Amino acid sequence: MALSRGTVETLIDLVEIKLSCVEVYDRDDARELARLEQSRRELLALAGREDNEPAEIVKISRGARGRGRTRSTATH
């Protein structure tokens, strides 16, 4: 089954939106993030585009008492 270029571009947009919303709290979240990043790379390859802009990753960690959240951004 072949996918049209428009469909692949739509899927890339959806994966990037999901990537921007993922908050990593545990290993399952980290696995989901890795799967989404891999999906994005594969879709970009299907579209013939280079992965020249890494997705922004937001790490959320709990404070000393588990109440507060510290946000730090990192890119690959």
PDB file of N, CA, C, O and CB in Angstrom:
ATOM      1  N   MET A   1       0.842  -1.179   0.000  1.00  0.00           N
ATOM      2  CA  MET A   1       0.000   0.000   0.000  1.00  0.00           C
ATOM      3  C   MET A   1       0.885   1.240   0.000  1.00  0.00           C
ATOM      4  O   MET A   1       1.811   1.353   0.803  1.00  0.00           O
ATOM      5  CB  MET A   1      -0.957  -0.001   1.216  1.00  0.00           C
ATOM      6  N   ALA A   2       0.600   2.143  -0.884  1.00  0.00           N
ATOM      7  CA  ALA A   2       1.376   3.375  -1.001  1.00  0.00           C
ATOM      8  C   ALA A   2       0.632   4.512  -0.317  1.00  0.00           C
ATOM      9  O   ALA A   2      -0.598   4.560  -0.303  1.00  0.00           O
ATOM     10  CB  ALA A   2       1.649   3.718  -2.485  1.00  0.00           C
ATOM     11  N   LEU A   3       1.409   5.422   0.248  1.00  0.00           N
ATOM     12  CA  LEU A   3       0.834   6.610   0.878  1.00  0.00           C
ATOM     13  C   LEU A   3       1.148   7.824   0.011  1.00  0.00           C
ATOM     14  O   LEU A   3       2.256   7.951  -0.509  1.00  0.00           O
ATOM     15  CB  LEU A   3       1.384   6.803   2.327  1.00  0.00           C
ATOM     16  N   SER A   4       0.184   8.703  -0.140  1.00  0.00           N
ATOM     17  CA  SER A   4       0.432   9.922  -0.909  1.00  0.00           C
ATOM     18  C   SER A   4       1.335  10.857  -0.112  1.00  0.00           C
ATOM     19  O   SER A   4       1.440  10.747   1.109  1.00  0.00           O
ATOM     20  CB  SER A   4      -0.900  10.629  -1.270  1.00  0.00           C
ATOM     21  N   ARG A   5       1.974  11.764  -0.809  1.00  0.00           N
ATOM     22  CA  ARG A   5       2.862  12.735  -0.150  1.00  0.00           C
ATOM     23  C   ARG A   5       2.082  13.563   0.878  1.00  0.00           C
ATOM     24  O   ARG A   5       2.591  13.848   1.962  1.00  0.00           O
ATOM     25  CB  ARG A   5       3.523  13.669  -1.202  1.00  0.00           C
ATOM     26  N   GLY A   6       0.866  13.943   0.542  1.00  0.00           N
ATOM     27  CA  GLY A   6       0.041  14.727   1.465  1.00  0.00           C
ATOM     28  C   GLY A   6      -0.273  13.959   2.741  1.00  0.00           C
ATOM     29  O   GLY A   6      -0.285  14.526   3.834  1.00  0.00           O
ATOM     30  N   THR A   7      -0.527  12.663   2.592  1.00  0.00           N
ATOM     31  CA  THR A   7      -0.801  11.828   3.766  1.00  0.00           C
ATOM     32  C   THR A   7       0.431  11.724   4.659  1.00  0.00           C
ATOM     33  O   THR A   7       0.326  11.819   5.882  1.00  0.00           O
ATOM     34  CB  THR A   7      -1.261  10.425   3.334  1.00  0.00           C
ATOM     35  N   VAL A   8       1.599  11.530   4.046  1.00  0.00           N
ATOM     36  CA  VAL A   8       2.835  11.442   4.821  1.00  0.00           C
ATOM     37  C   VAL A   8       3.094  12.760   5.542  1.00  0.00           C
ATOM     38  O   VAL A   8       3.487  12.756   6.709  1.00  0.00           O
ATOM     39  CB  VAL A   8       4.029  11.083   3.908  1.00  0.00           C
ATOM     40  N   GLU A   9       2.880  13.880   4.869  1.00  0.00           N
ATOM     41  CA  GLU A   9       3.087  15.191   5.502  1.00  0.00           C
ATOM     42  C   GLU A   9       2.120  15.379   6.680  1.00  0.00           C
ATOM     43  O   GLU A   9       2.503  15.924   7.715  1.00  0.00           O
ATOM     44  CB  GLU A   9       2.896  16.332   4.463  1.00  0.00           C
ATOM     45  N   THR A  10       0.890  14.934   6.525  1.00  0.00           N
ATOM     46  CA  THR A  10      -0.083  15.027   7.617  1.00  0.00           C
ATOM     47  C   THR A  10       0.357  14.180   8.798  1.00  0.00           C
ATOM     48  O   THR A  10       0.264  14.614   9.946  1.00  0.00           O
ATOM     49  CB  THR A  10      -1.477  14.588   7.143  1.00  0.00           C
ATOM     50  N   LEU A  11       0.834  12.980   8.525  1.00  0.00           N
ATOM     51  CA  LEU A  11       1.314  12.105   9.592  1.00  0.00           C
ATOM     52  C   LEU A  11       2.526  12.711  10.306  1.00  0.00           C
ATOM     53  O   LEU A  11       2.642  12.610  11.527  1.00  0.00           O
ATOM     54  CB  LEU A  11       1.672  10.727   9.026  1.00  0.00           C
ATOM     55  N   ILE A  12       3.422  13.337   9.550  1.00  0.00           N
ATOM     56  CA  ILE A  12       4.568  14.019  10.167  1.00  0.00           C
ATOM     57  C   ILE A  12       4.081  15.108  11.113  1.00  0.00           C
ATOM     58  O   ILE A  12       4.574  15.231  12.234  1.00  0.00           O
ATOM     59  CB  ILE A  12       5.498  14.624   9.085  1.00  0.00           C
ATOM     60  N   ASP A  13       3.115  15.895  10.659  1.00  0.00           N
ATOM     61  CA  ASP A  13       2.565  16.961  11.509  1.00  0.00           C
ATOM     62  C   ASP A  13       1.959  16.390  12.785  1.00  0.00           C
ATOM     63  O   ASP A  13       2.177  16.928  13.871  1.00  0.00           O
ATOM     64  CB  ASP A  13       1.505  17.765  10.741  1.00  0.00           C
ATOM     65  N   LEU A  14       1.202  15.306  12.662  1.00  0.00           N
ATOM     66  CA  LEU A  14       0.570  14.694  13.833  1.00  0.00           C
ATOM     67  C   LEU A  14       1.602  14.153  14.822  1.00  0.00           C
ATOM     68  O   LEU A  14       1.452  14.314  16.033  1.00  0.00           O
ATOM     69  CB  LEU A  14      -0.363  13.570  13.396  1.00  0.00           C
ATOM     70  N   VAL A  15       2.644  13.513  14.303  1.00  0.00           N
ATOM     71  CA  VAL A  15       3.696  12.983  15.182  1.00  0.00           C
ATOM     72  C   VAL A  15       4.421  14.137  15.873  1.00  0.00           C
ATOM     73  O   VAL A  15       4.723  14.047  17.063  1.00  0.00           O
ATOM     74  CB  VAL A  15       4.705  12.111  14.376  1.00  0.00           C
ATOM     75  N   GLU A  16       4.703  15.214  15.150  1.00  0.00           N
ATOM     76  CA  GLU A  16       5.386  16.358  15.756  1.00  0.00           C
ATOM     77  C   GLU A  16       4.525  17.024  16.827  1.00  0.00           C
ATOM     78  O   GLU A  16       5.044  17.481  17.845  1.00  0.00           O
ATOM     79  CB  GLU A  16       5.762  17.380  14.682  1.00  0.00           C
ATOM     80  N   ILE A  17       3.223  17.080  16.605  1.00  0.00           N
ATOM     81  CA  ILE A  17       2.317  17.629  17.626  1.00  0.00           C
ATOM     82  C   ILE A  17       2.361  16.749  18.863  1.00  0.00           C
ATOM     83  O   ILE A  17       2.464  17.251  19.982  1.00  0.00           O
ATOM     84  CB  ILE A  17       0.861  17.738  17.087  1.00  0.00           C
ATOM     85  N   LYS A  18       2.282  15.442  18.668  1.00  0.00           N
ATOM     86  CA  LYS A  18       2.334  14.517  19.808  1.00  0.00           C
ATOM     87  C   LYS A  18       3.673  14.639  20.540  1.00  0.00           C
ATOM     88  O   LYS A  18       3.706  14.628  21.771  1.00  0.00           O
ATOM     89  CB  LYS A  18       2.116  13.059  19.335  1.00  0.00           C
ATOM     90  N   LEU A  19       4.784  14.755  19.789  1.00  0.00           N
ATOM     91  CA  LEU A  19       6.096  14.922  20.405  1.00  0.00           C
ATOM     92  C   LEU A  19       6.152  16.171  21.285  1.00  0.00           C
ATOM     93  O   LEU A  19       6.772  16.168  22.348  1.00  0.00           O
ATOM     94  CB  LEU A  19       7.173  14.994  19.329  1.00  0.00           C
ATOM     95  N   SER A  20       5.502  17.224  20.828  1.00  0.00           N
ATOM     96  CA  SER A  20       5.540  18.469  21.597  1.00  0.00           C
ATOM     97  C   SER A  20       4.712  18.388  22.874  1.00  0.00           C
ATOM     98  O   SER A  20       4.869  19.218  23.769  1.00  0.00           O
ATOM     99  CB  SER A  20       5.046  19.618  20.744  1.00  0.00           C
ATOM    100  N   CYS A  21       3.834  17.397  22.964  1.00  0.00           N
ATOM    101  CA  CYS A  21       2.957  17.259  24.127  1.00  0.00           C
ATOM    102  C   CYS A  21       3.418  16.206  25.133  1.00  0.00           C
ATOM    103  O   CYS A  21       2.927  16.175  26.261  1.00  0.00           O
ATOM    104  CB  CYS A  21       1.576  16.924  23.670  1.00  0.00           C
ATOM    105  N   VAL A  22       4.345  15.354  24.740  1.00  0.00           N
ATOM    106  CA  VAL A  22       4.749  14.242  25.604  1.00  0.00           C
ATOM    107  C   VAL A  22       5.510  14.768  26.817  1.00  0.00           C
ATOM    108  O   VAL A  22       6.428  15.579  26.693  1.00  0.00           O
ATOM    109  CB  VAL A  22       5.617  13.227  24.821  1.00  0.00           C
ATOM    110  N   GLU A  23       5.113  14.293  27.976  1.00  0.00           N
ATOM    111  CA  GLU A  23       5.815  14.592  29.221  1.00  0.00           C
ATOM    112  C   GLU A  23       6.342  13.275  29.764  1.00  0.00           C
ATOM    113  O   GLU A  23       5.581  12.337  30.002  1.00  0.00           O
ATOM    114  CB  GLU A  23       4.879  15.314  30.266  1.00  0.00           C
ATOM    115  N   VAL A  24       7.645  13.218  29.954  1.00  0.00           N
ATOM    116  CA  VAL A  24       8.284  11.978  30.388  1.00  0.00           C
ATOM    117  C   VAL A  24       8.344  11.936  31.908  1.00  0.00           C
ATOM    118  O   VAL A  24       9.031  12.736  32.543  1.00  0.00           O
ATOM    119  CB  VAL A  24       9.702  11.846  29.785  1.00  0.00           C
ATOM    120  N   TYR A  25       7.607  10.983  32.479  1.00  0.00           N
ATOM    121  CA  TYR A  25       7.610  10.772  33.923  1.00  0.00           C
ATOM    122  C   TYR A  25       8.222   9.427  34.298  1.00  0.00           C
ATOM    123  O   TYR A  25       8.733   9.267  35.407  1.00  0.00           O
ATOM    124  CB  TYR A  25       6.196  10.866  34.467  1.00  0.00           C
ATOM    125  N   ASP A  26       8.175   8.461  33.387  1.00  0.00           N
ATOM    126  CA  ASP A  26       8.674   7.124  33.699  1.00  0.00           C
ATOM    127  C   ASP A  26       9.207   6.459  32.430  1.00  0.00           C
ATOM    128  O   ASP A  26       9.255   7.070  31.362  1.00  0.00           O
ATOM    129  CB  ASP A  26       7.559   6.259  34.342  1.00  0.00           C
ATOM    130  N   ARG A  27       9.605   5.192  32.572  1.00  0.00           N
ATOM    131  CA  ARG A  27      10.180   4.461  31.435  1.00  0.00           C
ATOM    132  C   ARG A  27       9.202   4.287  30.289  1.00  0.00           C
ATOM    133  O   ARG A  27       9.592   4.348  29.123  1.00  0.00           O
ATOM    134  CB  ARG A  27      10.663   3.109  31.884  1.00  0.00           C
ATOM    135  N   ASP A  28       7.947   4.071  30.608  1.00  0.00           N
ATOM    136  CA  ASP A  28       6.949   3.911  29.540  1.00  0.00           C
ATOM    137  C   ASP A  28       6.842   5.177  28.703  1.00  0.00           C
ATOM    138  O   ASP A  28       6.742   5.112  27.478  1.00  0.00           O
ATOM    139  CB  ASP A  28       5.573   3.555  30.132  1.00  0.00           C
ATOM    140  N   ASP A  29       6.864   6.329  29.366  1.00  0.00           N
ATOM    141  CA  ASP A  29       6.825   7.606  28.642  1.00  0.00           C
ATOM    142  C   ASP A  29       8.078   7.774  27.788  1.00  0.00           C
ATOM    143  O   ASP A  29       8.003   8.262  26.661  1.00  0.00           O
ATOM    144  CB  ASP A  29       6.688   8.789  29.628  1.00  0.00           C
ATOM    145  N   ALA A  30       9.225   7.373  28.321  1.00  0.00           N
ATOM    146  CA  ALA A  30      10.475   7.471  27.564  1.00  0.00           C
ATOM    147  C   ALA A  30      10.438   6.572  26.333  1.00  0.00           C
ATOM    148  O   ALA A  30      10.924   6.950  25.266  1.00  0.00           O
ATOM    149  CB  ALA A  30      11.672   7.101  28.452  1.00  0.00           C
ATOM    150  N   ARG A  31       9.857   5.372  26.486  1.00  0.00           N
ATOM    151  CA  ARG A  31       9.716   4.469  25.337  1.00  0.00           C
ATOM    152  C   ARG A  31       8.791   5.061  24.280  1.00  0.00           C
ATOM    153  O   ARG A  31       9.070   4.985  23.083  1.00  0.00           O
ATOM    154  CB  ARG A  31       9.185   3.104  25.791  1.00  0.00           C
ATOM    155  N   GLU A  32       7.698   5.645  24.728  1.00  0.00           N
ATOM    156  CA  GLU A  32       6.765   6.273  23.783  1.00  0.00           C
ATOM    157  C   GLU A  32       7.459   7.406  23.035  1.00  0.00           C
ATOM    158  O   GLU A  32       7.290   7.552  21.825  1.00  0.00           O
ATOM    159  CB  GLU A  32       5.508   6.805  24.520  1.00  0.00           C
ATOM    160  N   LEU A  33       8.235   8.202  23.752  1.00  0.00           N
ATOM    161  CA  LEU A  33       8.966   9.292  23.128  1.00  0.00           C
ATOM    162  C   LEU A  33       9.939   8.765  22.077  1.00  0.00           C
ATOM    163  O   LEU A  33      10.029   9.316  20.980  1.00  0.00           O
ATOM    164  CB  LEU A  33       9.714  10.100  24.184  1.00  0.00           C
ATOM    165  N   ALA A  34      10.658   7.714  22.406  1.00  0.00           N
ATOM    166  CA  ALA A  34      11.607   7.123  21.460  1.00  0.00           C
ATOM    167  C   ALA A  34      10.883   6.590  20.225  1.00  0.00           C
ATOM    168  O   ALA A  34      11.356   6.763  19.102  1.00  0.00           O
ATOM    169  CB  ALA A  34      12.407   5.992  22.134  1.00  0.00           C
ATOM    170  N   ARG A  35       9.725   5.937  20.436  1.00  0.00           N
ATOM    171  CA  ARG A  35       8.945   5.423  19.287  1.00  0.00           C
ATOM    172  C   ARG A  35       8.463   6.572  18.395  1.00  0.00           C
ATOM    173  O   ARG A  35       8.499   6.470  17.169  1.00  0.00           O
ATOM    174  CB  ARG A  35       7.727   4.593  19.784  1.00  0.00           C
ATOM    175  N   LEU A  36       8.017   7.650  19.011  1.00  0.00           N
ATOM    176  CA  LEU A  36       7.553   8.803  18.230  1.00  0.00           C
ATOM    177  C   LEU A  36       8.700   9.436  17.443  1.00  0.00           C
ATOM    178  O   LEU A  36       8.524   9.818  16.286  1.00  0.00           O
ATOM    179  CB  LEU A  36       6.911   9.850  19.154  1.00  0.00           C
ATOM    180  N   GLU A  37       9.871   9.546  18.068  1.00  0.00           N
ATOM    181  CA  GLU A  37      11.023  10.110  17.361  1.00  0.00           C
ATOM    182  C   GLU A  37      11.422   9.233  16.182  1.00  0.00           C
ATOM    183  O   GLU A  37      11.743   9.740  15.107  1.00  0.00           O
ATOM    184  CB  GLU A  37      12.211  10.278  18.317  1.00  0.00           C
ATOM    185  N   GLN A  38      11.401   7.913  16.383  1.00  0.00           N
ATOM    186  CA  GLN A  38      11.708   6.994  15.290  1.00  0.00           C
ATOM    187  C   GLN A  38      10.667   7.093  14.183  1.00  0.00           C
ATOM    188  O   GLN A  38      11.013   7.079  13.002  1.00  0.00           O
ATOM    189  CB  GLN A  38      11.790   5.558  15.807  1.00  0.00           C
ATOM    190  N   SER A  39       9.415   7.191  14.550  1.00  0.00           N
ATOM    191  CA  SER A  39       8.342   7.346  13.561  1.00  0.00           C
ATOM    192  C   SER A  39       8.544   8.615  12.747  1.00  0.00           C
ATOM    193  O   SER A  39       8.371   8.614  11.528  1.00  0.00           O
ATOM    194  CB  SER A  39       6.966   7.373  14.251  1.00  0.00           C
ATOM    195  N   ARG A  40       8.907   9.690  13.422  1.00  0.00           N
ATOM    196  CA  ARG A  40       9.157  10.963  12.741  1.00  0.00           C
ATOM    197  C   ARG A  40      10.292  10.824  11.729  1.00  0.00           C
ATOM    198  O   ARG A  40      10.179  11.291  10.595  1.00  0.00           O
ATOM    199  CB  ARG A  40       9.491  12.065  13.765  1.00  0.00           C
ATOM    200  N   ARG A  41      11.393  10.176  12.142  1.00  0.00           N
ATOM    201  CA  ARG A  41      12.518   9.981  11.223  1.00  0.00           C
ATOM    202  C   ARG A  41      12.108   9.152  10.008  1.00  0.00           C
ATOM    203  O   ARG A  41      12.484   9.472   8.880  1.00  0.00           O
ATOM    204  CB  ARG A  41      13.685   9.302  11.949  1.00  0.00           C
ATOM    205  N   GLU A  42      11.333   8.082  10.238  1.00  0.00           N
ATOM    206  CA  GLU A  42      10.898   7.227   9.130  1.00  0.00           C
ATOM    207  C   GLU A  42       9.958   7.970   8.186  1.00  0.00           C
ATOM    208  O   GLU A  42      10.062   7.835   6.966  1.00  0.00           O
ATOM    209  CB  GLU A  42      10.210   5.973   9.667  1.00  0.00           C
ATOM    210  N   LEU A  43       9.051   8.746   8.745  1.00  0.00           N
ATOM    211  CA  LEU A  43       8.131   9.516   7.902  1.00  0.00           C
ATOM    212  C   LEU A  43       8.877  10.583   7.100  1.00  0.00           C
ATOM    213  O   LEU A  43       8.567  10.816   5.932  1.00  0.00           O
ATOM    214  CB  LEU A  43       7.040  10.172   8.763  1.00  0.00           C
ATOM    215  N   LEU A  44       9.852  11.226   7.725  1.00  0.00           N
ATOM    216  CA  LEU A  44      10.652  12.218   6.998  1.00  0.00           C
ATOM    217  C   LEU A  44      11.411  11.557   5.850  1.00  0.00           C
ATOM    218  O   LEU A  44      11.531  12.135   4.770  1.00  0.00           O
ATOM    219  CB  LEU A  44      11.639  12.926   7.952  1.00  0.00           C
ATOM    220  N   ALA A  45      11.920  10.355   6.080  1.00  0.00           N
ATOM    221  CA  ALA A  45      12.613   9.612   5.013  1.00  0.00           C
ATOM    222  C   ALA A  45      11.648   9.276   3.882  1.00  0.00           C
ATOM    223  O   ALA A  45      12.007   9.386   2.709  1.00  0.00           O
ATOM    224  CB  ALA A  45      13.248   8.314   5.573  1.00  0.00           C
ATOM    225  N   LEU A  46      10.421   8.865   4.224  1.00  0.00           N
ATOM    226  CA  LEU A  46       9.417   8.585   3.191  1.00  0.00           C
ATOM    227  C   LEU A  46       9.095   9.832   2.370  1.00  0.00           C
ATOM    228  O   LEU A  46       8.854   9.755   1.166  1.00  0.00           O
ATOM    229  CB  LEU A  46       8.136   8.039   3.830  1.00  0.00           C
ATOM    230  N   ALA A  47       9.097  10.973   3.042  1.00  0.00           N
ATOM    231  CA  ALA A  47       8.772  12.232   2.361  1.00  0.00           C
ATOM    232  C   ALA A  47       9.967  12.794   1.603  1.00  0.00           C
ATOM    233  O   ALA A  47       9.835  13.771   0.866  1.00  0.00           O
ATOM    234  CB  ALA A  47       8.274  13.261   3.368  1.00  0.00           C
ATOM    235  N   GLY A  48      11.150  12.169   1.783  1.00  0.00           N
ATOM    236  CA  GLY A  48      12.342  12.653   1.102  1.00  0.00           C
ATOM    237  C   GLY A  48      12.912  13.904   1.731  1.00  0.00           C
ATOM    238  O   GLY A  48      13.631  14.665   1.082  1.00  0.00           O
ATOM    239  N   ARG A  49      12.593  14.117   2.994  1.00  0.00           N
ATOM    240  CA  ARG A  49      13.114  15.288   3.710  1.00  0.00           C
ATOM    241  C   ARG A  49      14.167  14.834   4.701  1.00  0.00           C
ATOM    242  O   ARG A  49      14.125  13.714   5.210  1.00  0.00           O
ATOM    243  CB  ARG A  49      11.976  16.060   4.437  1.00  0.00           C
ATOM    244  N   GLU A  50      15.110  15.721   4.964  1.00  0.00           N
ATOM    245  CA  GLU A  50      16.140  15.421   5.955  1.00  0.00           C
ATOM    246  C   GLU A  50      15.638  15.808   7.329  1.00  0.00           C
ATOM    247  O   GLU A  50      14.817  16.714   7.473  1.00  0.00           O
ATOM    248  CB  GLU A  50      17.461  16.157   5.631  1.00  0.00           C
ATOM    249  N   ASP A  51      16.135  15.118   8.333  1.00  0.00           N
ATOM    250  CA  ASP A  51      15.795  15.435   9.728  1.00  0.00           C
ATOM    251  C   ASP A  51      16.757  16.517  10.202  1.00  0.00           C
ATOM    252  O   ASP A  51      17.656  16.253  11.000  1.00  0.00           O
ATOM    253  CB  ASP A  51      15.875  14.155  10.657  1.00  0.00           C
ATOM    254  N   ASN A  52      16.561  17.747   9.704  1.00  0.00           N
ATOM    255  CA  ASN A  52      17.499  18.817  10.020  1.00  0.00           C
ATOM    256  C   ASN A  52      17.136  19.597  11.272  1.00  0.00           C
ATOM    257  O   ASN A  52      17.954  20.366  11.777  1.00  0.00           O
ATOM    258  CB  ASN A  52      17.591  19.753   8.869  1.00  0.00           C
ATOM    259  N   GLU A  53      15.939  19.415  11.773  1.00  0.00           N
ATOM    260  CA  GLU A  53      15.537  20.102  12.991  1.00  0.00           C
ATOM    261  C   GLU A  53      15.078  19.076  14.018  1.00  0.00           C
ATOM    262  O   GLU A  53      14.012  18.478  13.875  1.00  0.00           O
ATOM    263  CB  GLU A  53      14.417  21.131  12.705  1.00  0.00           C
ATOM    264  N   PRO A  54      15.898  18.873  15.064  1.00  0.00           N
ATOM    265  CA  PRO A  54      15.471  17.905  16.076  1.00  0.00           C
ATOM    266  C   PRO A  54      14.251  18.400  16.827  1.00  0.00           C
ATOM    267  O   PRO A  54      14.069  19.601  17.024  1.00  0.00           O
ATOM    268  CB  PRO A  54      16.604  17.620  17.055  1.00  0.00           C
ATOM    269  N   ALA A  55      13.429  17.472  17.239  1.00  0.00           N
ATOM    270  CA  ALA A  55      12.254  17.824  18.022  1.00  0.00           C
ATOM    271  C   ALA A  55      12.684  18.309  19.395  1.00  0.00           C
ATOM    272  O   ALA A  55      13.661  17.818  19.962  1.00  0.00           O
ATOM    273  CB  ALA A  55      11.293  16.624  18.146  1.00  0.00           C
ATOM    274  N   GLU A  56      11.953  19.272  19.921  1.00  0.00           N
ATOM    275  CA  GLU A  56      12.262  19.768  21.257  1.00  0.00           C
ATOM    276  C   GLU A  56      11.768  18.765  22.285  1.00  0.00           C
ATOM    277  O   GLU A  56      10.649  18.258  22.201  1.00  0.00           O
ATOM    278  CB  GLU A  56      11.627  21.163  21.498  1.00  0.00           C
ATOM    279  N   ILE A  57      12.618  18.495  23.243  1.00  0.00           N
ATOM    280  CA  ILE A  57      12.279  17.552  24.304  1.00  0.00           C
ATOM    281  C   ILE A  57      12.149  18.346  25.596  1.00  0.00           C
ATOM    282  O   ILE A  57      13.025  19.141  25.935  1.00  0.00           O
ATOM    283  CB  ILE A  57      13.359  16.412  24.436  1.00  0.00           C
ATOM    284  N   VAL A  58      11.077  18.133  26.298  1.00  0.00           N
ATOM    285  CA  VAL A  58      10.867  18.799  27.572  1.00  0.00           C
ATOM    286  C   VAL A  58      10.908  17.741  28.656  1.00  0.00           C
ATOM    287  O   VAL A  58      10.118  16.796  28.654  1.00  0.00           O
ATOM    288  CB  VAL A  58       9.519  19.585  27.595  1.00  0.00           C
ATOM    289  N   LYS A  59      11.844  17.912  29.589  1.00  0.00           N
ATOM    290  CA  LYS A  59      11.966  16.956  30.684  1.00  0.00           C
ATOM    291  C   LYS A  59      11.320  17.562  31.916  1.00  0.00           C
ATOM    292  O   LYS A  59      11.605  18.698  32.294  1.00  0.00           O
ATOM    293  CB  LYS A  59      13.457  16.584  30.958  1.00  0.00           C
ATOM    294  N   ILE A  60      10.460  16.797  32.522  1.00  0.00           N
ATOM    295  CA  ILE A  60       9.786  17.248  33.738  1.00  0.00           C
ATOM    296  C   ILE A  60      10.222  16.335  34.865  1.00  0.00           C
ATOM    297  O   ILE A  60      10.043  15.118  34.804  1.00  0.00           O
ATOM    298  CB  ILE A  60       8.224  17.247  33.575  1.00  0.00           C
ATOM    299  N   SER A  61      10.797  16.935  35.891  1.00  0.00           N
ATOM    300  CA  SER A  61      11.211  16.131  37.036  1.00  0.00           C
ATOM    301  C   SER A  61      10.514  16.646  38.282  1.00  0.00           C
ATOM    302  O   SER A  61      10.175  17.825  38.385  1.00  0.00           O
ATOM    303  CB  SER A  61      12.751  16.162  37.214  1.00  0.00           C
ATOM    304  N   ARG A  62      10.312  15.761  39.205  1.00  0.00           N
ATOM    305  CA  ARG A  62       9.626  16.114  40.446  1.00  0.00           C
ATOM    306  C   ARG A  62      10.600  16.755  41.417  1.00  0.00           C
ATOM    307  O   ARG A  62      11.783  16.416  41.457  1.00  0.00           O
ATOM    308  CB  ARG A  62       8.974  14.875  41.082  1.00  0.00           C
ATOM    309  N   GLY A  63      10.071  17.695  42.204  1.00  0.00           N
ATOM    310  CA  GLY A  63      10.875  18.350  43.232  1.00  0.00           C
ATOM    311  C   GLY A  63      11.168  17.389  44.368  1.00  0.00           C
ATOM    312  O   GLY A  63      10.809  16.213  44.297  1.00  0.00           O
ATOM    313  N   ALA A  64      11.811  17.874  45.408  1.00  0.00           N
ATOM    314  CA  ALA A  64      12.217  17.034  46.535  1.00  0.00           C
ATOM    315  C   ALA A  64      11.031  16.307  47.166  1.00  0.00           C
ATOM    316  O   ALA A  64      11.167  15.154  47.576  1.00  0.00           O
ATOM    317  CB  ALA A  64      12.920  17.877  47.587  1.00  0.00           C
ATOM    318  N   ARG A  65       9.888  16.953  47.249  1.00  0.00           N
ATOM    319  CA  ARG A  65       8.711  16.332  47.862  1.00  0.00           C
ATOM    320  C   ARG A  65       7.763  15.717  46.836  1.00  0.00           C
ATOM    321  O   ARG A  65       6.706  15.200  47.198  1.00  0.00           O
ATOM    322  CB  ARG A  65       7.964  17.354  48.685  1.00  0.00           C
ATOM    323  N   GLY A  66       8.135  15.771  45.569  1.00  0.00           N
ATOM    324  CA  GLY A  66       7.262  15.202  44.547  1.00  0.00           C
ATOM    325  C   GLY A  66       6.128  16.126  44.156  1.00  0.00           C
ATOM    326  O   GLY A  66       5.209  15.710  43.452  1.00  0.00           O
ATOM    327  N   ARG A  67       6.174  17.364  44.595  1.00  0.00           N
ATOM    328  CA  ARG A  67       5.085  18.299  44.290  1.00  0.00           C
ATOM    329  C   ARG A  67       5.410  19.191  43.098  1.00  0.00           C
ATOM    330  O   ARG A  67       4.630  19.278  42.150  1.00  0.00           O
ATOM    331  CB  ARG A  67       4.781  19.163  45.504  1.00  0.00           C
ATOM    332  N   GLY A  68       6.532  19.835  43.146  1.00  0.00           N
ATOM    333  CA  GLY A  68       6.868  20.813  42.120  1.00  0.00           C
ATOM    334  C   GLY A  68       7.388  20.170  40.865  1.00  0.00           C
ATOM    335  O   GLY A  68       7.791  19.006  40.857  1.00  0.00           O
ATOM    336  N   ARG A  69       7.373  20.930  39.826  1.00  0.00           N
ATOM    337  CA  ARG A  69       7.897  20.464  38.548  1.00  0.00           C
ATOM    338  C   ARG A  69       8.943  21.447  38.069  1.00  0.00           C
ATOM    339  O   ARG A  69       8.761  22.661  38.150  1.00  0.00           O
ATOM    340  CB  ARG A  69       6.766  20.301  37.496  1.00  0.00           C
ATOM    341  N   THR A  70      10.022  20.915  37.578  1.00  0.00           N
ATOM    342  CA  THR A  70      11.079  21.720  37.007  1.00  0.00           C
ATOM    343  C   THR A  70      11.110  21.426  35.530  1.00  0.00           C
ATOM    344  O   THR A  70      11.222  20.266  35.133  1.00  0.00           O
ATOM    345  CB  THR A  70      12.454  21.438  37.677  1.00  0.00           C
ATOM    346  N   ARG A  71      11.016  22.428  34.725  1.00  0.00           N
ATOM    347  CA  ARG A  71      11.038  22.220  33.287  1.00  0.00           C
ATOM    348  C   ARG A  71      12.397  22.621  32.738  1.00  0.00           C
ATOM    349  O   ARG A  71      12.887  23.718  33.005  1.00  0.00           O
ATOM    350  CB  ARG A  71       9.915  23.018  32.596  1.00  0.00           C
ATOM    351  N   SER A  72      12.985  21.748  31.993  1.00  0.00           N
ATOM    352  CA  SER A  72      14.217  22.070  31.296  1.00  0.00           C
ATOM    353  C   SER A  72      14.076  21.562  29.879  1.00  0.00           C
ATOM    354  O   SER A  72      13.497  20.499  29.653  1.00  0.00           O
ATOM    355  CB  SER A  72      15.466  21.453  32.004  1.00  0.00           C
ATOM    356  N   THR A  73      14.590  22.299  28.935  1.00  0.00           N
ATOM    357  CA  THR A  73      14.480  21.862  27.541  1.00  0.00           C
ATOM    358  C   THR A  73      15.836  21.412  27.056  1.00  0.00           C
ATOM    359  O   THR A  73      16.873  21.940  27.458  1.00  0.00           O
ATOM    360  CB  THR A  73      13.927  22.989  26.638  1.00  0.00           C
ATOM    361  N   ALA A  74      15.806  20.436  26.193  1.00  0.00           N
ATOM    362  CA  ALA A  74      17.029  19.918  25.584  1.00  0.00           C
ATOM    363  C   ALA A  74      16.687  19.471  24.185  1.00  0.00           C
ATOM    364  O   ALA A  74      15.546  19.104  23.904  1.00  0.00           O
ATOM    365  CB  ALA A  74      17.645  18.745  26.417  1.00  0.00           C
ATOM    366  N   THR A  75      17.662  19.500  23.312  1.00  0.00           N
ATOM    367  CA  THR A  75      17.471  18.990  21.961  1.00  0.00           C
ATOM    368  C   THR A  75      18.538  17.955  21.686  1.00  0.00           C
ATOM    369  O   THR A  75      19.609  17.958  22.292  1.00  0.00           O
ATOM    370  CB  THR A  75      17.519  20.130  20.910  1.00  0.00           C
ATOM    371  N   HIS A  76      18.225  17.081  20.768  1.00  0.00           N
ATOM    372  CA  HIS A  76      19.172  16.006  20.399  1.00  0.00           C
ATOM    373  C   HIS A  76      20.182  16.542  19.445  1.00  0.00           C
ATOM    374  O   HIS A  76      21.069  15.808  19.008  1.00  0.00           O
ATOM    375  CB  HIS A  76      18.450  14.796  19.776  1.00  0.00           C
TER     376      HIS A  76
END
